[in-house]
Amino acid sequence: YFHGNLYCFHVYQWNLYRKTADLFFIVQLYFASMGIRSYIYKAICSVSKNSNGYIVWRILLLSDGGFLGIYVVGEKMISVVIPVYNSEKYLEKCLDSILKQTYKDLEIICVDDGSADKSFNILKKYASKDNRLKCYKNDLKGVSAARNYALKRCSGDYVLFVDSDDWIDETTCEVALKTIEAEEADSVIWPYIRERTDESRKKHIFDRDTVFDEEKVQNQIHRRMIGILDEELAQPENADALCTVWGKLYRREIIVNQNITFYDLQKIGTYEDGLFNLEYFRYVK
C-alpha cells in the first residue's frame, strides 16, 4: 500500500514484480498526469501477469472524496489518434470518453485541421488538464494529412483511430488490448452504434467473435474490403462497415515498417480509410 497527497507517497509494502523505483512512474501517470486534485489516502495496487506474460496493474484509488475508481495499466501503450475539424458540438464527449478509459496507458494525439469554431480551444483546455493529450494544428490539409501528422508523433505499441464526433465505451481500450495480446493478433475489429437524433442502430460486422488466420484474413477480410459477394449482398448496408479505420486496434510496428500512410484526399477524393486498411491488412498474419 502507499498513500499521501498528489506528489508525496510513502511505500509501506513493495513485494511485487517490479522495482521500487517504478512506483514513481505509476504515481506520475495516475495522479499528476490525470490532474487528480483530491487527497489520495490509499491506493491499493495489485499486479498480475496476463496469458502472454505481460504485467498488468490494477489500482484502486480512495480519496477524501470517496472511491475514485479502478484503473488499469500494462506494459503496452496505445496511441489514440483524433483528427479534428469543426467538432465543438461533440468534441468534449469524445475526449471525455477517451480520458475515462479504464486502461490508462494512453497517449492521445489530436490534430486540428483549421477549425473555424472553438474546437482548438477545447483541445488546449483538455491538454492543460491531462498531459497524456497533445494537440497540434495542421491547417486545412484534410483528414488524411491530419492522421499522417499524428502517426509521425505516435510512440505507442498500438494505434487506435477515433473521429472527433464519435465516442467509445470506457472499457474499449482495455478489452481491445486484452484481446489482441491474448490472440497474438495484428488487429482487432469491433462493431459500432450509429447514433442519430431519434434512434441508435448497432452495426454488426460479424455474427460472432471470430479469430482469422492469415488465409482467412486475405480471403475474407481483405477481399471484403474491396467488395462484397454472394450471401454478403443480402446486407449491402454493411459493405463499408469493415473499411473504416475507427473501430479497430492496429499494431504500430506494421504501420511503421511498411510505411503505411493515408492517401491525400485532394488526389483521391474519398475512401482514404479503405485504402489504408487495404494496405495494412496485406501484412496481417
Disulfide bonds with the S-S distance in Angstrom:
none
